[in-house]
Amino acid sequence: MKRFLTTCSGILAVCLVAIALQIFLYSPISPELLELPPALFASKLPTNKHLQGVIKLGEGFVVAAEDVAVDKEGVLYTGTRDGWIKRLHRNGTMENWKKTQGKHLLGLATSKDGSIVACHAELGLLKVNEDGIVVLTSHYNGSKLSLTDAVVEASDGSLYFTDASSKFGLEEWYLDFLEAKPHGKLLKYDPSSHETSLVLDDLCFPNGVALSRDEDYLIFCETWKFRCIKYWLKGENRGKTEIFIDNLPGGPDNIHLAPDGSYWIALVQWVTEGFEFLHTSKTAKHLVATFPKLAKLTYSALKKATVVNVGADGKIIRRLDDPDGKVISAVTAALQHEDYLYLGNLNSNFIGKLPLKSI
């Protein structure tokens, strides 16, 4: 019996050493601890069920419509994870408009010339119109953009856009989350010179970006920091940054300017309640990164939906929820057009349309 126990102990020790080597030597990340905001699961604004009142547009015709854009004619555009840019006409008809290579369409913006500017995680920044698809930029400083995420056009035609991570691609976004290091950039594309320049570096998963109504500053979302940053474009503070809003009750995804000068920000709950400890332990991070199936335990993005309307002063005006994902979940974009809020999302086969007068 003693020999048997000794043998078992030896086997167990070898197994534990093998697992430890697998975790620490072959882990794809070099993590930092992530500071979670105190408001992550508690907010001054109580949850509600307003988003359960959405109208379902294009149901069954779209797949994971991350973002939405509306042109001057009121035509609604979205990019889906099957590679199509689709559009919904005012008469209610929806069409497959333009097909891109790959499947990773993310942020969209309308251009003053009538084109759509699309972010493709792998291909870069695309210009899309009736004539076809043109890659505007796919590299910065000799290196390929690996996760082109969101874009906005200024009145002079300049395009401000985010490259969320220079280390991990879209399929590995959760590794960037676990590593919690600043791999992202805010960039500017000049349509006259066709050059891409750096605006800001060392950002933690920069995501959505929006200009102010007067274009004196822009705001971008730093998802893993649970905050949005203001970057001044004009005036005595030009080139400086400041926190616009922080301690958000979810990771900010896309941000869109509202007609009244406020902003609509989609919040995604990437951290599962009860698993906060994961982000305070480097060992736990290595374990999850090494065994990807465990990653599903680290976030609950598919279970609920939240968007917030934030004033130009950085204060939350109102909050809209589907707290249990009964109708819509994983909302990643909220765009106001006329009296409706259009909602892009990752988990439904439709675009949400919420009548704002009803709330």
Secondary structure, DSSP 8 states (H G I E B T S, - for coil): -HHHHHHHHHHHHHHHHHHHHHHHHS-S---------TTSS--SS----GGGG-EEESTTT-S----EEE-TT--EEEE-TTSEEEEE-TTS-EEEEEE-SSS-EEEEEE-TTS-EEEEETTTEEEEEETTEEEEEE-EETTEE-S-EEEEEE-TTS-EEEEE--SS--GGGHHHHHHH----EEEEEEETTTTEEEEEEEEESSEEEEEE-TTSSEEEEEEGGGTEEEEEE-SSTTTT-EEEEE-S-SSEEEEEEE-TTS-EEEEEE--S-TT-GGGGG-HHHHHHHHHSGGGGGGS--GGG-EEEEEE-TTS-EEEEEEETT-SS---EEEEEEETTEEEEEESS-SSEEEEEGGG-
